[in-house]
Amino acid sequence: MLQFSDIYFKYDDQPLFSGLSLTIHAGHKACIVGRNGVGKSTLFELLLGNLIPDDGDIRNPKDWRVATLRQNIAPSERSALDFVMDGDAILRNLERTIERATKSADDSKLVASLSAYEDQGGYRYTQRAETILQGLGFTSKDFDKPHRDFSGGWRIRLNLAQTLMVPSDYLLLDEPTNHLDLEAVSWLYRWLFKYEGTVVLIAHDREFIDRIATEVIHLDQGVARTYSGGYSAFEKQRAALLLEQETLLQRQEKERARIQKFVDRFRAKASKAKQVQSRIKLLEKMTYTAVLRDEAPYKFTFSSPARFDQPMVSFQASSIGYGDETVIRDFTQRIYPKDRIGILGINGAGKTTLLKAIAKEIDPLHGVVELSTHTTVGYFAQHQLEVLEATSSAYKHIEESTELSAQSIRNFLGAWGFSGSTIFRPVSQLSGGEKARLVLAKLALRRPAILVLDEPTNHLDLEMRNALASALDNFEGAVVLVAHDQHLLRQCVNDFWLIRDGTISVYRGDLDDYEAMLNHTGDVQVSKSSFNSRAKRRQRALLRERKRVFARELSRIESSIEEISGEVQSLTDRLQDPSTLKHLDRNELNSLLARHSNLTQESARLEAQWYSLTESMDRFSGDRSQ
């Protein structure tokens, strides 16, 4: 099990953990939650040994193999498939050993390495990597594409895929659902559910936490509290604890008031001096219960424009795409105020393309996409985080977009979670979550009639996601949403549009129905996947080499057994000849007996090796015939 005992840790001379203790048992799946800045990522760094606590003890089983998701890996020339396969260092090193043994014609080492390769599941190595890649949204066309050619979000998916390839006893996953779509999140849940090791993750997707977590570890005020169950169970237990703490505080305040009243009443009376001093000391010794804070840090809304048109957006026989590539064909539909539309579809189906068309980022290839006269669009996409002016502050960005007074700008930013010196910090120093909040805040300033949001919850913490869901729910205009956060979709969306095979249809089911459909079609797709050509060639070469070397090694062993058997028979004949005993002294006789024994043992060893190789070849032939 993993154990933190009375951990103290400072960051920039400020106490981050003050007596933090927690235990995570083997096989459990624990999710760490808490507001930004409470130390979630620091806890991971302490677990990995990259940081050392100022005081306290961390017990981390030394024989446990750990795999951790790294968010930032330098772009690589490695193909996507090779990059992911590198995660299994054991099999990758065995492949290199096999290659060296082949070049040096070291058959004994080659046989041992090929056997170890088989025992480690080497002949499913490539298929395992491809299955993970497909589950996370990659297609077979992506397998040979260099790692560096993928965008930042897709490189993070590759990092996650590589992490899942690592043979491990426990996984440390920091926001694994960031940059995943709904389909990839569903696949990741199924993968983690089957994983037999221990999982410790930081996540901001409450439904994902509900489904995967056996316990929630809440970091707050420098300490950790563990709650059994998922996020919904955590909320209920925490609410009960808050109520209990508040009740206890009220009792303490009542008792303090009673004692203070006695002191004030009898302070001037000499006859009561001793009792008064006793009460004063009692007051000094009394400590307040550290009441848990539960104030929402975000209090923003999306204000509506002065008027709405009916309809706001019209699609008339619209075909949408890029250049000669048509992504969506012949689509006719309308969007009205109060519509809450969630867009469904597998990766590459055209969800972002549709949103770009609504936001007038691209023109239709054919037909019409028309915004009504008074309809303005508030469009959120991940690339907008990167085009924020890096040297400007949040305050400057808002100041340039409005005529509000300085105090009003401060108040506005405060509602979006920016306070104190944070509002003047350059964008380059802001976290991903802070940048996302700033983009959303700028969008809200424009009072759009329709909000078009492409994965708005990436980087956002749980409190911000809850606040966003509430603000969208109260928005008077229309919302069109692509998101992997199922809680947000369930709370905000009334209708779903499904993009499949280039067409858009109204989806009559709910998210559970959609996931069931994905699980069925997705599993079939993965099970029928074929290796890419280079992986096929590599695997076929290994199999041919394995068969050739095993046959050659069997032939060598058979020759050795035959040679040894002849010598053993010759020694047996000599030892059974009465004249031998007459002409040999004791030392010579002992030497013959020892030689006979050694050869017999060597023959038995070679026969065992022969049987083992024969069984391996039979198993190999059986596997190839399936």
C-alpha positions as CSV (number, residue, x, y, z in Angstrom):
1,M,0.0,0.0,0.0
2,L,1.0,3.7,-0.4
3,Q,1.2,5.6,2.8
4,F,1.8,9.3,3.7
5,S,2.4,9.9,7.4
6,D,2.4,13.4,8.9
7,I,3.8,15.1,5.8
8,Y,4.9,18.7,6.0
9,F,5.9,20.5,2.8
10,K,6.5,24.2,1.9
11,Y,6.3,25.8,-1.5
12,D,7.9,29.2,-2.0
13,D,8.2,29.3,1.8
14,Q,4.4,28.9,2.2
15,P,3.1,25.8,3.9
16,L,1.4,23.5,1.4
17,F,0.9,20.4,3.5
18,S,0.7,20.5,7.3
19,G,0.6,17.1,8.8
20,L,-1.0,15.4,5.8
21,S,-1.6,11.7,6.2
22,L,-3.3,9.2,3.9
23,T,-3.3,5.5,2.9
24,I,-4.1,3.9,-0.5
25,H,-4.5,0.2,-0.4
26,A,-3.3,-2.2,-3.2
27,G,-5.8,-2.6,-6.0
28,H,-7.8,0.5,-5.1
29,K,-8.5,3.3,-7.5
30,A,-8.2,6.7,-5.7
31,C,-9.0,10.1,-7.1
32,I,-7.4,13.2,-5.7
33,V,-9.6,16.3,-5.8
34,G,-9.2,19.9,-4.5
35,R,-9.1,23.4,-5.8
36,N,-6.2,24.7,-7.9
37,G,-3.1,25.3,-5.9
38,V,-3.9,22.9,-3.0
39,G,-1.0,20.5,-4.0
40,K,-2.5,17.7,-6.1
41,S,0.4,17.6,-8.6
42,T,2.9,18.1,-5.7
43,L,1.5,15.0,-4.1
44,F,2.3,13.1,-7.3
45,E,5.9,14.5,-7.3
46,L,6.3,13.3,-3.7
47,L,5.0,9.9,-4.6
48,L,7.5,9.7,-7.4
49,G,10.4,10.9,-5.2
50,N,10.9,14.0,-7.4
51,L,10.2,16.1,-4.3
52,I,11.3,15.4,-0.7
53,P,9.0,16.4,2.2
54,D,10.3,18.8,4.9
55,D,9.1,16.3,7.5
56,G,7.1,13.1,7.6
57,D,7.4,9.7,6.1
58,I,6.3,8.3,2.7
59,R,6.1,4.5,2.3
60,N,6.1,3.4,-1.3
61,P,6.5,-0.4,-2.0
62,K,9.9,-0.8,-3.5
63,D,8.9,-3.8,-5.6
64,W,5.9,-2.0,-7.2
65,R,6.4,-0.9,-10.8
66,V,5.0,2.6,-11.4
67,A,3.8,4.1,-14.6
68,T,3.1,7.8,-14.7
69,L,1.5,10.1,-17.3
70,R,3.9,12.8,-18.4
71,Q,2.1,15.9,-19.8
72,N,5.1,17.4,-21.5
73,I,7.4,15.2,-23.6
74,A,9.7,16.7,-26.2
75,P,8.5,16.1,-29.8
76,S,10.1,13.0,-31.2
77,E,10.8,11.6,-34.7
78,R,9.5,8.2,-33.5
79,S,6.4,7.0,-35.3
80,A,3.2,7.1,-33.2
81,L,3.2,3.3,-33.0
82,D,6.9,3.0,-32.0
83,F,6.5,5.8,-29.5
84,V,3.7,3.9,-27.7
85,M,5.5,0.6,-27.9
86,D,8.5,2.1,-26.3
87,G,6.4,2.2,-23.1
88,D,7.0,-1.5,-22.6
89,A,10.7,-1.3,-22.0
90,I,11.0,-5.0,-21.2
91,L,9.8,-6.1,-24.6
92,R,11.6,-3.3,-26.4
93,N,14.9,-4.3,-24.8
94,L,14.3,-8.0,-25.6
95,E,13.8,-7.0,-29.3
96,R,17.2,-5.2,-29.2
97,T,18.8,-8.3,-27.5
98,I,17.3,-10.5,-30.2
99,E,18.6,-8.2,-32.9
100,R,22.2,-8.3,-31.4
101,A,22.1,-12.1,-30.9
102,T,21.0,-12.5,-34.5
103,K,23.8,-10.4,-35.8
104,S,26.4,-12.2,-33.7
105,A,24.9,-15.7,-34.5
106,D,24.7,-16.5,-30.8
107,D,22.0,-19.1,-31.0
108,S,21.9,-20.0,-27.3
109,K,21.3,-16.3,-26.4
110,L,18.8,-16.0,-29.3
111,V,16.8,-19.0,-28.1
112,A,16.7,-17.7,-24.5
113,S,15.7,-14.2,-25.7
114,L,13.0,-15.4,-28.1
115,S,11.6,-17.6,-25.3
116,A,11.6,-14.7,-22.9
117,Y,9.9,-12.6,-25.6
118,E,7.2,-15.1,-26.0
119,D,6.7,-15.4,-22.2
120,Q,6.3,-11.6,-21.9
121,G,3.6,-11.6,-24.6
122,G,5.9,-10.3,-27.3
123,Y,3.8,-11.7,-30.1
124,R,0.8,-9.6,-29.0
125,Y,3.1,-6.5,-28.5
126,T,2.2,-4.6,-31.6
127,Q,-1.5,-5.5,-31.4
128,R,-1.7,-4.3,-27.8
129,A,-0.2,-0.9,-28.8
130,E,-2.6,-0.6,-31.7
131,T,-5.6,-1.5,-29.5
132,I,-4.6,1.3,-27.1
133,L,-4.1,3.8,-30.0
134,Q,-7.4,3.0,-31.5
135,G,-9.2,3.2,-28.2
136,L,-7.8,6.7,-27.7
137,G,-9.0,7.9,-31.1
138,F,-6.1,7.2,-33.5
139,T,-6.6,5.5,-36.9
140,S,-4.3,3.1,-38.6
141,K,-3.2,6.0,-40.9
142,D,-1.8,7.7,-37.8
143,F,0.5,4.8,-36.7
144,D,3.4,5.7,-39.0
145,K,3.0,9.4,-38.5
146,P,5.9,11.0,-36.5
147,H,5.2,12.0,-32.9
148,R,6.3,15.6,-33.6
149,D,3.7,16.0,-36.4
150,F,0.7,15.7,-34.0
151,S,-0.8,18.7,-32.2
152,G,-0.2,19.3,-28.5
153,G,-3.5,17.7,-27.5
154,W,-2.9,14.6,-29.6
155,R,0.7,14.3,-28.3
156,I,-0.8,14.1,-24.8
157,R,-3.0,11.3,-26.0
158,L,0.2,9.5,-27.3
159,N,1.8,10.1,-23.9
160,L,-1.2,8.5,-22.2
161,A,-1.1,5.6,-24.7
162,Q,2.6,5.0,-23.9
163,T,1.8,5.1,-20.2
164,L,-0.8,2.4,-20.5
165,M,1.7,0.2,-22.3
166,V,4.1,0.3,-19.4
167,P,4.0,-3.0,-17.3
168,S,3.0,-1.6,-13.9
169,D,1.6,-2.3,-10.5
170,Y,0.3,1.2,-10.1
171,L,-0.6,4.1,-12.3
172,L,-0.3,7.8,-11.5
173,L,-2.5,9.7,-13.9
174,D,-2.6,13.5,-13.8
175,E,-5.8,14.6,-15.6
176,P,-5.9,11.7,-18.1
177,T,-9.2,12.8,-19.6
178,N,-7.9,16.2,-20.7
179,H,-7.8,16.4,-24.5
180,L,-9.9,13.2,-24.8
181,D,-13.3,13.2,-26.5
182,L,-16.3,11.4,-25.2
183,E,-15.6,8.2,-27.0
184,A,-12.0,8.0,-25.8
185,V,-13.0,8.8,-22.2
186,S,-15.5,5.8,-22.4
187,W,-12.7,3.5,-23.7
188,L,-10.3,4.7,-21.0
189,Y,-12.8,3.9,-18.3
190,R,-13.2,0.4,-19.6
191,W,-9.4,-0.1,-19.7
192,L,-8.9,1.2,-16.2
193,F,-11.8,-0.9,-14.9
194,K,-10.0,-4.0,-16.1
195,Y,-6.6,-2.9,-14.8
196,E,-5.7,-5.0,-11.8
197,G,-3.1,-2.7,-10.2
198,T,-3.5,0.4,-8.0
199,V,-4.6,3.7,-9.7
200,V,-4.0,7.2,-8.3
201,L,-5.4,9.9,-10.5
202,I,-6.1,13.6,-10.5
203,A,-9.4,14.2,-12.5
204,H,-11.9,17.0,-12.9
205,D,-14.6,14.9,-14.6
206,R,-17.1,14.0,-11.9
207,E,-18.9,11.3,-13.9
208,F,-15.6,9.7,-14.7
209,I,-14.6,9.8,-11.0
210,D,-18.0,8.3,-10.1
211,R,-17.5,5.4,-12.4
212,I,-13.8,4.6,-11.6
213,A,-13.0,5.7,-8.1
214,T,-13.2,3.4,-5.1
215,E,-12.3,6.4,-2.9
216,V,-11.9,10.2,-3.2
217,I,-9.0,12.0,-1.5
218,H,-9.9,15.6,-0.9
219,L,-7.0,18.1,-0.3
220,D,-7.9,21.2,1.6
221,Q,-6.1,23.5,4.1
222,G,-2.9,21.4,4.0
223,V,-4.5,18.1,4.9
224,A,-6.1,15.1,3.2
225,R,-9.4,13.5,3.9
226,T,-10.4,10.2,2.3
227,Y,-14.1,9.5,1.4
228,S,-15.3,6.1,0.2
229,G,-17.0,5.9,-3.2
230,G,-17.0,8.3,-6.2
231,Y,-17.5,12.0,-6.4
232,S,-21.3,12.0,-5.8
233,A,-20.7,10.0,-2.6
234,F,-17.9,12.4,-1.6
235,E,-20.2,15.4,-2.0
236,K,-22.8,13.8,0.3
237,Q,-20.2,12.8,2.9
238,R,-18.5,16.2,2.8
239,A,-21.9,18.1,3.1
240,A,-22.6,16.0,6.3
241,L,-19.1,16.8,7.6
242,L,-19.6,20.5,6.9
243,L,-22.8,20.5,8.8
244,E,-21.3,18.6,11.7
245,Q,-18.3,21.1,11.8
246,E,-20.6,24.1,11.7
247,T,-22.8,22.7,14.5
248,L,-19.6,22.1,16.6
249,L,-18.4,25.6,16.0
250,Q,-21.7,27.1,17.1
251,R,-21.5,25.1,20.3
252,Q,-18.0,26.3,20.9
253,E,-19.0,30.0,20.3
254,K,-21.9,29.6,22.6
255,E,-19.6,28.2,25.4
256,R,-17.0,31.0,24.8
257,A,-19.8,33.6,25.1
258,R,-21.0,32.1,28.4
259,I,-17.5,32.1,29.9
260,Q,-16.8,35.6,28.6
261,K,-20.0,36.8,30.2
262,F,-18.9,35.4,33.5
263,V,-15.5,37.2,33.2
264,D,-17.1,40.5,32.3
265,R,-19.6,40.3,35.1
266,F,-17.2,39.4,38.0
267,R,-13.9,40.9,36.8
268,A,-14.1,43.8,39.3
269,K,-15.1,41.7,42.3
270,A,-12.2,40.6,44.5
271,S,-14.1,37.7,45.9
272,K,-14.4,36.2,42.4
273,A,-10.8,37.0,41.3
274,K,-9.6,33.3,41.4
275,Q,-12.7,32.1,39.5
276,V,-12.3,34.9,36.9
277,Q,-8.6,34.1,36.4
278,S,-9.5,30.4,36.0
279,R,-12.1,31.3,33.3
280,I,-9.6,33.6,31.5
281,K,-7.1,30.8,31.3
282,L,-9.8,28.5,30.0
283,L,-10.7,31.0,27.3
284,E,-7.0,31.2,26.3
285,K,-6.8,27.4,26.0
286,M,-9.9,27.0,24.0
287,T,-9.3,26.5,20.2
288,Y,-11.7,26.9,17.4
289,T,-12.6,23.9,15.3
290,A,-11.1,24.4,11.9
291,V,-14.3,24.6,9.9
292,L,-14.1,23.3,6.4
293,R,-14.5,26.0,3.7
294,D,-17.1,25.4,1.0
295,E,-17.5,28.7,-0.7
296,A,-17.8,28.7,-4.5
297,P,-14.9,30.6,-6.0
298,Y,-16.8,31.3,-9.2
299,K,-19.9,33.5,-9.5
300,F,-20.2,34.4,-13.2
301,T,-23.1,34.3,-15.6
302,F,-23.6,34.6,-19.4
303,S,-25.7,37.7,-19.9
304,S,-28.2,37.7,-22.8
305,P,-28.4,40.2,-25.7
306,A,-31.2,42.7,-26.0
307,R,-33.2,40.5,-28.3
308,F,-33.3,37.0,-30.0
309,D,-34.4,36.1,-33.5
310,Q,-36.5,33.1,-34.4
311,P,-34.6,31.1,-35.7
312,M,-31.1,32.1,-34.9
313,V,-29.2,29.7,-37.2
314,S,-30.4,28.1,-40.4
315,F,-28.8,25.3,-42.3
316,Q,-30.2,24.8,-45.8
317,A,-28.9,21.7,-47.8
318,S,-25.5,22.6,-46.3
319,S,-22.3,20.6,-47.2
320,I,-19.4,21.5,-45.0
321,G,-15.7,20.7,-45.2
322,Y,-12.3,21.9,-46.4
323,G,-11.3,22.4,-50.0
324,D,-12.2,19.2,-51.9
325,E,-13.0,17.2,-48.8
326,T,-16.6,17.1,-47.8
327,V,-17.0,16.2,-44.1
328,I,-20.8,16.8,-43.7
329,R,-23.3,16.4,-46.5
330,D,-26.7,17.9,-47.2
331,F,-27.6,19.1,-43.8
332,T,-30.8,21.0,-43.1
333,Q,-31.7,22.2,-39.6
334,R,-32.5,25.3,-37.5
335,I,-31.4,26.5,-34.0
336,Y,-33.7,28.5,-31.8
337,P,-33.2,30.4,-28.5
338,K,-33.1,28.1,-25.4
339,D,-32.0,25.1,-27.6
340,R,-29.4,23.0,-25.8
341,I,-27.7,20.8,-28.4
342,G,-24.9,18.3,-27.7
343,I,-22.9,17.1,-30.7
344,L,-22.0,13.4,-30.8
345,G,-19.7,11.5,-33.1
346,I,-16.5,9.5,-33.1
347,N,-13.1,11.2,-33.6
348,G,-12.9,12.7,-37.1
349,A,-16.6,12.6,-37.7
350,G,-16.8,16.4,-38.1
351,K,-17.9,17.8,-34.7
352,T,-15.4,20.6,-34.7
353,T,-16.1,21.3,-38.4
354,L,-19.8,21.8,-37.6
355,L,-19.1,24.2,-34.8
356,K,-16.7,26.2,-37.0
357,A,-19.5,26.5,-39.6
358,I,-22.0,27.8,-37.0
359,A,-19.3,30.3,-35.7
360,K,-18.7,31.4,-39.4
361,E,-15.1,30.3,-39.1
362,I,-15.5,28.4,-42.3
363,D,-18.0,28.8,-45.2
364,P,-20.1,25.9,-46.5
365,L,-18.9,24.1,-49.6
366,H,-22.5,24.0,-50.8
367,G,-25.8,25.3,-49.5
368,V,-26.4,27.9,-46.8
369,V,-25.4,28.4,-43.2
370,E,-27.1,31.6,-42.2
371,L,-27.1,33.6,-38.9
372,S,-30.1,35.8,-38.3
373,T,-29.7,39.6,-38.1
374,H,-29.4,39.9,-34.3
375,T,-27.6,36.7,-33.7
376,T,-24.0,36.9,-32.4
377,V,-21.9,33.8,-31.7
378,G,-19.7,33.2,-28.7
379,Y,-17.2,30.6,-29.9
380,F,-14.8,28.8,-27.6
381,A,-12.1,26.5,-29.0
382,Q,-8.9,25.2,-27.5
383,H,-6.7,27.1,-30.0
384,Q,-7.9,30.4,-28.5
385,L,-5.9,29.7,-25.4
386,E,-2.7,29.8,-27.5
387,V,-3.5,33.1,-29.3
388,L,-4.0,35.1,-26.1
389,E,-1.4,37.9,-25.9
390,A,1.3,36.3,-23.8
391,T,2.6,39.5,-22.3
392,S,-0.8,41.0,-21.5
393,S,-2.5,40.4,-18.2
394,A,-6.1,39.2,-17.6
395,Y,-6.9,42.8,-16.6
396,K,-5.5,44.2,-19.8
397,H,-7.4,41.7,-22.0
398,I,-10.7,42.7,-20.4
399,E,-9.8,46.4,-20.4
400,E,-9.3,46.3,-24.1
401,S,-12.7,44.7,-24.6
402,T,-14.9,46.9,-22.5
403,E,-15.5,50.4,-21.2
404,L,-16.0,49.2,-17.6
405,S,-14.4,51.1,-14.8
406,A,-11.3,49.7,-13.1
407,Q,-13.2,48.4,-10.1
408,S,-15.9,46.9,-12.3
409,I,-13.2,45.0,-14.3
410,R,-11.8,43.7,-11.0
411,N,-15.3,42.6,-9.9
412,F,-15.9,41.0,-13.3
413,L,-12.6,39.1,-13.2
414,G,-13.3,38.1,-9.5
415,A,-16.4,36.3,-10.6
416,W,-14.3,34.3,-13.0
417,G,-11.8,33.3,-10.2
418,F,-9.2,36.0,-10.8
419,S,-8.2,37.9,-7.7
420,G,-5.3,39.8,-6.1
421,S,-2.1,39.9,-8.1
422,T,-3.4,37.2,-10.4
423,I,-5.3,39.7,-12.5
424,F,-2.1,41.5,-13.4
425,R,0.0,38.4,-14.1
426,P,1.1,37.9,-17.7
427,V,-0.8,35.3,-19.7
428,S,2.4,33.4,-20.2
429,Q,2.5,32.7,-16.4
430,L,-1.2,31.5,-16.2
431,S,-2.1,27.9,-16.0
432,G,-4.2,26.2,-18.7
433,G,-7.3,26.5,-16.5
434,E,-6.7,30.2,-15.9
435,K,-6.3,30.8,-19.7
436,A,-9.5,28.9,-20.4
437,R,-11.4,31.0,-17.8
438,L,-10.0,34.2,-19.4
439,V,-11.2,33.1,-22.9
440,L,-14.6,32.3,-21.5
441,A,-14.7,35.6,-19.7
442,K,-13.9,37.6,-22.8
443,L,-16.6,35.6,-24.6
444,A,-19.2,36.5,-21.9
445,L,-18.4,40.2,-22.2
446,R,-19.8,40.2,-25.8
447,R,-23.2,39.0,-24.6
448,P,-23.6,36.5,-27.5
449,A,-27.0,35.1,-28.5
450,I,-25.6,31.6,-29.0
451,L,-22.7,29.9,-27.3
452,V,-20.7,27.4,-29.4
453,L,-18.4,25.5,-27.2
454,D,-15.8,23.0,-28.3
455,E,-14.5,21.0,-25.3
456,P,-14.7,24.0,-22.9
457,T,-13.9,21.9,-19.8
458,N,-10.3,21.0,-20.7
459,H,-8.1,22.3,-17.9
460,L,-11.0,23.4,-15.8
461,D,-11.3,22.2,-12.1
462,L,-14.4,20.7,-10.7
463,E,-15.7,23.9,-9.1
464,M,-15.3,25.7,-12.4
465,R,-17.1,23.0,-14.3
466,N,-20.0,23.1,-11.9
467,A,-20.1,26.9,-12.2
468,L,-20.0,26.6,-16.0
469,A,-22.9,24.1,-16.0
470,S,-25.0,26.4,-13.8
471,A,-24.2,29.4,-16.0
472,L,-25.1,27.6,-19.2
473,D,-28.3,26.2,-17.6
474,N,-29.4,29.8,-16.8
475,F,-28.4,31.3,-20.2
476,E,-31.3,32.6,-22.2
477,G,-29.8,32.0,-25.6
478,A,-28.9,28.8,-27.4
479,V,-26.0,26.4,-26.6
480,V,-24.2,24.1,-29.0
481,L,-21.7,21.9,-27.2
482,V,-19.0,19.3,-27.9
483,A,-17.7,17.9,-24.6
484,H,-16.2,14.8,-23.1
485,D,-17.6,15.8,-19.6
486,Q,-20.7,13.7,-19.3
487,H,-22.0,15.5,-16.3
488,L,-21.9,18.8,-18.2
489,L,-23.8,17.2,-21.1
490,R,-26.4,15.6,-18.8
491,Q,-27.0,18.9,-17.0
492,C,-27.1,21.3,-19.9
493,V,-28.1,19.4,-23.1
494,N,-31.7,18.6,-24.1
495,D,-31.1,17.3,-27.6
496,F,-28.3,15.4,-29.3
497,W,-27.2,15.6,-32.9
498,L,-25.2,12.6,-34.1
499,I,-22.6,12.9,-36.9
500,R,-22.0,9.6,-38.6
501,D,-20.7,8.7,-42.1
502,G,-20.9,12.4,-43.2
503,T,-24.5,12.9,-42.2
504,I,-26.2,14.6,-39.1
505,S,-29.3,13.2,-37.5
506,V,-31.2,13.9,-34.3
507,Y,-30.1,11.2,-31.8
508,R,-33.2,9.9,-29.9
509,G,-31.2,8.1,-27.2
510,D,-29.4,9.4,-24.2
511,L,-25.7,9.2,-23.3
512,D,-26.0,5.7,-21.8
513,D,-27.5,4.5,-25.1
514,Y,-24.7,6.2,-27.0
515,E,-22.0,4.7,-24.9
516,A,-23.6,1.2,-25.3
517,M,-23.5,1.7,-29.1
518,L,-19.9,2.8,-28.9
519,N,-18.9,-0.2,-26.8
520,H,-20.4,-2.5,-29.3
521,T,-19.1,-1.0,-32.5
522,G,-15.8,0.0,-30.9
523,D,-15.0,-3.5,-29.6
524,V,-15.7,-5.0,-33.0
525,Q,-13.5,-2.4,-34.7
526,V,-10.5,-3.1,-32.4
527,S,-10.9,-6.9,-32.5
528,K,-10.7,-6.8,-36.3
529,S,-7.8,-4.3,-36.5
530,S,-4.9,-5.3,-38.7
531,F,-1.3,-4.5,-38.1
532,N,0.2,-1.7,-40.1
533,S,2.6,-2.9,-42.9
534,R,5.8,-2.1,-41.0
535,A,4.7,-3.8,-37.8
536,K,3.6,-6.8,-39.9
537,R,7.0,-7.1,-41.5
538,R,8.7,-6.8,-38.2
539,Q,6.5,-9.5,-36.5
540,R,6.8,-11.9,-39.5
541,A,10.6,-11.5,-39.4
542,L,10.7,-12.3,-35.7
543,L,8.5,-15.3,-36.2
544,R,10.6,-16.6,-39.1
545,E,13.8,-16.0,-37.1
546,R,12.3,-17.8,-34.1
547,K,11.4,-20.8,-36.2
548,R,14.8,-20.9,-37.9
549,V,16.8,-20.5,-34.7
550,F,14.7,-23.0,-32.8
551,A,15.1,-25.6,-35.6
552,R,18.8,-25.0,-35.7
553,E,19.1,-25.2,-31.9
554,L,17.1,-28.4,-31.9
555,S,19.5,-29.9,-34.4
556,R,22.5,-28.9,-32.4
557,I,21.0,-30.3,-29.2
558,E,20.1,-33.6,-31.0
559,S,23.7,-33.9,-32.3
560,S,25.1,-33.2,-28.8
561,I,22.8,-35.8,-27.2
562,E,23.8,-38.3,-29.8
563,E,27.5,-37.6,-29.3
564,I,27.1,-37.8,-25.5
565,S,25.0,-41.0,-25.7
566,G,27.8,-42.6,-27.6
567,E,30.4,-41.6,-25.1
568,V,28.2,-42.7,-22.2
569,Q,27.6,-46.1,-23.8
570,S,31.4,-46.5,-24.3
571,L,32.1,-45.7,-20.6
572,T,29.3,-48.0,-19.5
573,D,30.9,-50.9,-21.6
574,R,34.3,-50.2,-20.0
575,L,32.9,-50.1,-16.5
576,Q,31.0,-53.4,-17.1
577,D,34.1,-55.1,-18.4
578,P,35.8,-57.1,-15.5
579,S,39.2,-56.5,-17.0
580,T,38.8,-52.8,-16.5
581,L,38.5,-53.2,-12.7
582,K,41.7,-55.2,-12.7
583,H,43.9,-52.8,-14.7
584,L,42.7,-49.4,-13.2
585,D,43.7,-48.0,-9.8
586,R,41.1,-46.4,-7.5
587,N,41.8,-42.8,-8.8
588,E,41.4,-43.8,-12.5
589,L,38.2,-45.7,-11.7
590,N,36.8,-42.7,-9.8
591,S,37.6,-40.5,-12.7
592,L,35.7,-42.8,-15.1
593,L,32.7,-42.9,-12.8
594,A,32.7,-39.1,-12.4
595,R,32.9,-38.7,-16.2
596,H,30.1,-41.1,-16.7
597,S,27.9,-39.2,-14.1
598,N,28.7,-35.8,-15.6
599,L,27.8,-37.0,-19.1
600,T,24.6,-38.6,-17.9
601,Q,23.6,-35.3,-16.2
602,E,24.5,-33.3,-19.3
603,S,22.5,-35.6,-21.4
604,A,19.5,-35.2,-19.1
605,R,19.8,-31.4,-19.2
606,L,20.0,-31.4,-23.0
607,E,17.0,-33.7,-23.2
608,A,15.0,-31.3,-21.0
609,Q,16.0,-28.4,-23.2
610,W,15.0,-30.4,-26.2
611,Y,11.6,-31.1,-24.8
612,S,11.1,-27.4,-23.8
613,L,12.0,-26.2,-27.3
614,T,9.8,-28.8,-28.9
615,E,6.8,-27.7,-26.7
616,S,7.6,-24.1,-27.6
617,M,7.6,-24.9,-31.3
618,D,4.3,-26.9,-31.0
619,R,2.8,-24.0,-29.1
620,F,4.1,-21.6,-31.7
621,S,2.6,-23.7,-34.5
622,G,-0.7,-23.8,-32.7
623,D,-0.7,-20.0,-32.2
624,R,0.1,-19.5,-35.9
625,S,-2.8,-21.8,-37.0
626,Q,-5.4,-19.8,-35.0
